[in-house]
């Protein structure tokens, strides 16, 4: 479907609203997983694994002592007790990382450290504290006063993993536990998915640079920095480009250039239906397919998405609240899918609403809010200020509370869906 | 208290165990907040704010239009209705970022865009859709058929924040919402706490480098990479140093050097009571104060902490599970306190235990586990393999389940404390 919105304002008012879910589906149908690259293990943290990793060897790969003690042949201890102790000769000493130097025969034991390889002939380790040491004619002995069960304190080969077992599935985010696994199996050059590069444009001549002094009637450009942070958090690499002034020709050229250089393009501002908005014009053209330009949601109903040569453009609202929500609902899943994450959407859980929400709307509302834990249950509280234009409550929110279209709102105590925002701890 | 453990193994067995809480208290009494540095806003993500930030101006700092429409003097619409509409002359047009160019007088209105400054004389904005436009003798008019309430669609100055209000408290971690606030208020050089530099040593000659081929009886050095990941996640900057072989002289010199260069020193391995352990010797010396060398916990009971010239040394177990837990319970809070985070400990919540835990112990157990959400309630499930030596279950855990010392274990359905692991999403 090629649409043209270039014949001006009248045309722009004609927006066919679709649901968030439909919008997400349209977007993801255009998203392909990014390429694989290899990074050294110390740089792999936070990256997404690009391939399944199978265990190249069992783990542990040798029978490991679980104690500091003596490796014994358990049958040597059969029938022994406090009254009839058994004396066994210490013939070897096996520190961690060394191999046994003597083959055990019945009646002999090896001193062994935790983590060291148990001699093949031994089938148990008895801890130091259960033994009494003695010497006789220059030879060392231990005395044992109870039977030792076969297998005691010996970690068998493959206890944790068998060779060939799936240890890490692709699409997994790498943190401490995964990195430990990769190191254990000697995987230093880790196959990860390339971070999608994301160009960020702000539009609107009302925007001041962050370092510019305040001016009456103008606001500072905060959305680009917020978006850069969201993009990084989602696993992309943000590139803040020069703000686009309200000039269609220049804007179009800049966006064209960005499509060449980056994997995704995100703009903020200029998507409302006012006279001075240009995003709709911008995505018009034979080679651009409009995916949607209105969503049945608040805030951010005029969020727009388009695709050009297989690359996605998202035109998010200039209102901070709407820009934030638009990113989380549409751009994050796109980046997540490019990264090969299995479920790229915000995690949805059902919780109790802690305070009534009475603002009604014919569109679904995504209300910033906070989860509180009460007696093992989560309760969601909507932010005091949740207007699209409000910036200050974003920082205090860890969920988006989903308020369905309704003429009466939702009462305190009713169950609601909430979408958990990432990075909330 | 200066202690010497250099007279060998006998001495090493004498360890006085203290509780986790007491250990944490001892550590934190030596921790001072790190210095402040300023970083550019785009690099501030994930950093910890070093100073309170007060609003340098109200926000919004001008009366902002919440709609595309017309700025009106609401008293002009008094008594108007469908039968008796009012006609008002359009005398100005105010795009976003521009200032009104005409002072309104009764009977006149300004066309205005969302986000633009409302003229001082106007006290309401009426949306386009509620008006009918007309022209007469070259002048533009709008027709209104209902009264407009004062204040409609006008965001007052300071709605979100008053000048001087606390907007971000020190100790706060900066993510998208905070970054948006900083940008909005023009704070580009952000005061953040310096990342503590943390030296990591592994000890033990059994360790192979990650890239070395597997050898019988030896394991790869995975803890240093795991620790580096945990340190980064906690907000520190990890430095993986050469592994220390089991040679006391070299080890002591390397650790001395690290104390000079780094803010914290963490070692892994060599803290058990076997013959070949050297950490206890290593922290002996007149200038080293031992804080503890045994904790009443599993895994990791032989975790050691010492302080030298105000700098902390943590000697963690070489067992992956114990090393992981030791870091989370002791090193993370130390780094967090250096960063000025208010509550540097893992967040503790009370949840139901999903499956019985029968392994008993006279020490408190910190069992790796997973939280699952069931009908708005969290339920904690212990990992199948939770031995100290087990590495593979770390990656699948998002909590440590606290099992108090007990002779009977904990039944399914009982409430337990769990410590939430960071980075779990």
Interface residues (C-beta under 8 A of the other chain):
Chain A: X41 X42 X45 X57 X59 X60 X61 X62 X64 X66 X68 X95 X96 X97 X98 X99 X113 X114 X115 X116 X117 X155 X159 X160 X161 X167 X168 X173 X175 X176 X177 X178 X179 X180 X181 X182 X183 X184 X185 X186 X187 X188 X204 X205 X206 X207 X210 X211 X212 X213 X214 X216 X217 X218 X219 X220 X221 X222 X223 X224 X225 X226 X227 X228 X229 X230 X232 X233 X240 X246 X272 X273 X274 X275 X276 X318 X319 X320 X324 X347 X349 X350 X351 X352 X373 X375 X376 X377 X378 X385 X387 X389 X390 X391 X392 X394 X395 X396 X397 X415 X420 X422 X423 X425
Chain B: X41 X42 X45 X57 X59 X60 X61 X62 X64 X66 X68 X95 X96 X97 X98 X99 X113 X114 X115 X116 X117 X155 X159 X160 X161 X167 X168 X173 X175 X176 X177 X178 X179 X180 X181 X182 X183 X184 X185 X186 X187 X188 X204 X205 X206 X207 X210 X211 X212 X213 X214 X216 X217 X218 X219 X220 X221 X222 X223 X224 X225 X226 X227 X228 X229 X230 X232 X233 X240 X246 X272 X273 X274 X275 X276 X318 X319 X320 X324 X347 X349 X350 X351 X352 X373 X375 X376 X377 X378 X385 X387 X389 X390 X391 X392 X394 X395 X396 X397 X415 X420 X422 X423 X425
